[in-house]
Amino acid sequence: MIELKPICILDKEMAECVHLSVTEEQYNFVAANSYSLAEAYDTNKEYDKNGEGNRAAPFAAYSDGKMVGFAMIGYMHPNEEDDEYGIFSDEP
């Protein structure tokens, strides 16, 4: 069974998440998990401080209890009329 569980840079499972990797052909399509976890932490800390801006929700993917993947979903609040959700990505 596949499960998604929230993960944070402060969690004990963070090291396991950081060591997950993609194939060489996929390197240009996603950021390193360490970068994404740090970005989520900073983004959410800033939101918690002033109540404005974006939010990030990082998840670890588990298959039968073993961590096998990572995904991060974001809530972007560019202005009052155009709130949107999306999968975070970093372009090279």
Contacts in CASP RR format, 6 or more apart in sequence:
PFRMAT RR
TARGET T0000
AUTHOR 0000-0000-0000
METHOD contacts of the structure
MODEL  1
MIELKPICILDKEMAECVHLSVTEEQYNFVAANSYSLAEAYDTNKEYDKN
GEGNRAAPFAAYSDGKMVGFAMIGYMHPNEEDDEYGIFSDEP
1 63 0 8 1.000
1 64 0 8 1.000
2 61 0 8 1.000
2 62 0 8 1.000
2 63 0 8 1.000
3 61 0 8 1.000
3 62 0 8 1.000
3 65 0 8 1.000
4 59 0 8 1.000
4 60 0 8 1.000
4 61 0 8 1.000
4 62 0 8 1.000
4 71 0 8 1.000
5 59 0 8 1.000
5 60 0 8 1.000
5 62 0 8 1.000
6 57 0 8 1.000
6 58 0 8 1.000
6 59 0 8 1.000
6 60 0 8 1.000
7 13 0 8 1.000
7 14 0 8 1.000
7 17 0 8 1.000
7 37 0 8 1.000
7 58 0 8 1.000
7 59 0 8 1.000
7 60 0 8 1.000
7 70 0 8 1.000
8 14 0 8 1.000
8 37 0 8 1.000
8 40 0 8 1.000
8 41 0 8 1.000
8 58 0 8 1.000
9 37 0 8 1.000
9 38 0 8 1.000
9 40 0 8 1.000
9 41 0 8 1.000
10 41 0 8 1.000
13 60 0 8 1.000
13 67 0 8 1.000
14 37 0 8 1.000
16 60 0 8 1.000
16 67 0 8 1.000
17 33 0 8 1.000
17 37 0 8 1.000
17 60 0 8 1.000
17 67 0 8 1.000
17 69 0 8 1.000
17 70 0 8 1.000
18 32 0 8 1.000
18 33 0 8 1.000
18 34 0 8 1.000
18 37 0 8 1.000
20 33 0 8 1.000
20 67 0 8 1.000
20 68 0 8 1.000
20 69 0 8 1.000
20 70 0 8 1.000
22 29 0 8 1.000
22 30 0 8 1.000
28 92 0 8 1.000
29 89 0 8 1.000
30 89 0 8 1.000
30 90 0 8 1.000
31 39 0 8 1.000
31 88 0 8 1.000
31 89 0 8 1.000
31 90 0 8 1.000
33 70 0 8 1.000
35 90 0 8 1.000
36 58 0 8 1.000
36 70 0 8 1.000
36 72 0 8 1.000
36 88 0 8 1.000
37 58 0 8 1.000
39 56 0 8 1.000
39 88 0 8 1.000
40 56 0 8 1.000
40 57 0 8 1.000
40 58 0 8 1.000
40 72 0 8 1.000
43 54 0 8 1.000
43 55 0 8 1.000
43 56 0 8 1.000
44 55 0 8 1.000
44 56 0 8 1.000
46 53 0 8 1.000
47 53 0 8 1.000
47 54 0 8 1.000
47 55 0 8 1.000
52 77 0 8 1.000
53 77 0 8 1.000
54 74 0 8 1.000
54 75 0 8 1.000
54 76 0 8 1.000
54 77 0 8 1.000
55 74 0 8 1.000
55 75 0 8 1.000
55 77 0 8 1.000
56 72 0 8 1.000
56 73 0 8 1.000
56 74 0 8 1.000
56 75 0 8 1.000
56 88 0 8 1.000
57 72 0 8 1.000
57 73 0 8 1.000
57 74 0 8 1.000
57 75 0 8 1.000
58 70 0 8 1.000
58 71 0 8 1.000
58 72 0 8 1.000
59 70 0 8 1.000
59 71 0 8 1.000
59 72 0 8 1.000
59 73 0 8 1.000
60 67 0 8 1.000
60 69 0 8 1.000
60 70 0 8 1.000
61 67 0 8 1.000
61 68 0 8 1.000
61 69 0 8 1.000
61 70 0 8 1.000
61 71 0 8 1.000
62 68 0 8 1.000
71 87 0 8 1.000
72 87 0 8 1.000
72 88 0 8 1.000
73 85 0 8 1.000
73 86 0 8 1.000
73 87 0 8 1.000
73 88 0 8 1.000
74 85 0 8 1.000
74 86 0 8 1.000
74 87 0 8 1.000
74 88 0 8 1.000
75 83 0 8 1.000
75 84 0 8 1.000
75 85 0 8 1.000
75 86 0 8 1.000
76 83 0 8 1.000
76 84 0 8 1.000
76 85 0 8 1.000
76 86 0 8 1.000
77 83 0 8 1.000
78 84 0 8 1.000
END
